[in-house]
Amino acid sequence: FPRGYSTKDTIQYPVLYVLDGWNQFPTIKSIRETMDIDKELEDVIIVGVSSGLELISWGANRNYDYTPSQDSIHDRELEKEAAKTYNLDYNMVKGQLKSGGAEKFLQCITTEIIPYIETNYKTTNDRGISGNSLGGLFTAWCFLNTKGVFSRFGINSPSLWWNNNEVLTQAESFFNTNKTLDIPFTKVFISVGEKEPPIMTSGMEKYSLLLENKVYKNVSVTTYQFSGETHNSVVKPNLKRT
């Protein structure tokens, strides 16, 4: 909560929903408390949304929750990597990992999580969503599919390579078709680490260029490349800037 949050007044606050809450919320909390000292952060309620409560379930569930389509080839490759990492028999885990649950996850957010937060806490309808990696993919997909549910997007290190650049293809079609957007004023922050693989940096650059070239009057786009940061080390700077 913002430092001044109180049940004794009528002040309402925007809400930022941050994906991967299980492992990122402690970082979010410490950043928030530090930046609040000198009021360097807007007064906003931050909600961590998790897809698991420990490493294995988190990895498996986010692979399903954050991806807009099923990619069985990727799922089997990831199972092999996980079996090797955790010294498991691949034949025992084969077929357990699934992808393509983004629509169901978005439905959970919009019909369960958001109503719960807005019923129980002092919120405005100014909502943001932020994610890294597959979470960044989901956030980029949400911009194309949520029609004003969110007015702020943190698209960080997005895995836009997913399923042969599926979301990039959708974005190109979406921006070519929609000359204007009937949504509230929206801020989009798109970022990547300088030392991330080219498959990550190129996807981020293509998506941001597609959006920037449309020059929507009600959409503000900020892009940022974090100097010297890798795919993992950039998570904390991303959260700080988002």
RAWO-V329694 format. One record per residue. PHI is phi as a letter, one per 40 degrees, with the letter a starting at -180 (none if undefined). PSI is psi in radians with two decimals (none if undefined). Layout:
phi,psi
PHI,PSI
PHI,PSI
This chain:
phi,psi
none,2.71
d,2.69
d,-0.56
c,0.17
c,2.28
a,2.50
c,-0.04
c,0.03
b,-3.12
b,0.24
c,2.34
b,2.71
b,2.58
c,2.86
b,2.34
b,2.10
c,2.08
b,2.17
c,2.91
g,0.70
d,-0.52
d,-0.81
b,-0.19
b,-0.30
c,-0.65
d,-0.67
c,-0.77
d,-0.79
c,-0.77
c,-0.69
c,-0.80
d,-0.83
c,-0.67
c,-0.82
c,-0.43
c,-0.36
d,-0.81
b,0.38
f,0.81
c,0.02
b,2.41
c,2.55
c,1.92
a,2.48
c,2.29
b,2.20
b,2.11
c,2.18
b,2.04
b,2.73
b,0.31
i,2.82
b,-0.02
a,3.01
d,-0.82
c,-0.83
c,-0.62
c,-0.83
c,-0.75
c,-0.78
c,-0.67
c,-0.51
c,-0.54
c,-0.86
c,-0.63
c,0.00
b,2.32
c,-0.12
a,2.86
c,2.30
b,1.57
c,-0.59
c,-0.80
c,-0.73
d,-0.77
c,-0.68
c,-0.71
c,-0.61
c,-0.73
c,-0.75
c,-0.75
c,-0.71
c,-0.71
c,-0.75
c,-0.73
b,0.22
f,0.83
b,2.79
c,2.06
d,-0.65
c,-0.41
c,-0.47
b,-0.18
d,2.25
g,-0.08
c,-0.55
c,2.30
b,2.75
b,3.01
g,0.40
b,0.27
d,-0.71
c,-0.73
c,-0.68
c,-0.73
c,-0.70
c,-0.69
c,-0.77
c,-0.81
c,-0.47
b,-0.25
b,-0.98
c,-0.91
c,-0.84
d,-0.66
c,-0.84
c,-0.76
c,-0.32
c,-0.60
b,-0.20
b,2.91
c,1.54
b,2.72
c,-3.10
c,0.30
c,1.78
b,2.52
b,2.76
b,2.43
a,2.47
a,2.76
b,2.55
g,-2.09
c,-0.53
c,-0.60
c,-0.65
d,-0.83
c,-0.72
c,-0.73
c,-0.70
c,-0.69
c,-0.65
d,-0.59
c,-0.25
b,0.09
b,-0.19
f,0.92
g,0.02
c,-0.71
b,2.53
b,0.09
a,2.38
b,2.23
b,1.71
c,1.61
b,2.22
f,0.90
c,2.38
c,1.13
c,-0.05
c,-0.18
d,2.27
f,1.01
f,0.80
g,0.63
d,-0.82
c,-0.59
c,-0.72
c,-0.74
c,-0.70
c,-0.77
c,-0.78
c,-0.73
c,-0.83
c,-0.55
c,-0.59
c,-0.67
c,1.76
c,-0.52
b,2.83
b,2.17
c,1.26
b,2.80
c,2.89
d,2.25
b,2.40
b,2.32
b,2.16
b,2.08
b,2.22
a,2.89
a,2.75
c,2.49
d,-0.62
c,0.28
c,2.76
d,2.63
d,-0.56
c,-0.47
c,-0.84
c,-0.67
c,-0.67
c,-0.77
c,-0.77
c,-0.71
c,-0.77
c,-0.80
c,-0.66
c,-0.71
d,-0.74
c,-0.77
c,-0.63
c,-0.34
c,-0.46
f,0.92
c,2.30
c,-0.48
b,0.32
b,2.13
b,2.18
b,2.23
b,2.23
b,2.59
a,2.35
b,2.10
c,2.03
c,2.29
g,0.06
c,2.48
c,-3.11
c,-0.60
c,-0.73
c,-0.32
c,-0.19
d,-0.83
c,-0.82
d,-0.65
d,-0.84
c,-0.66
c,-0.73
c,-0.58
c,none
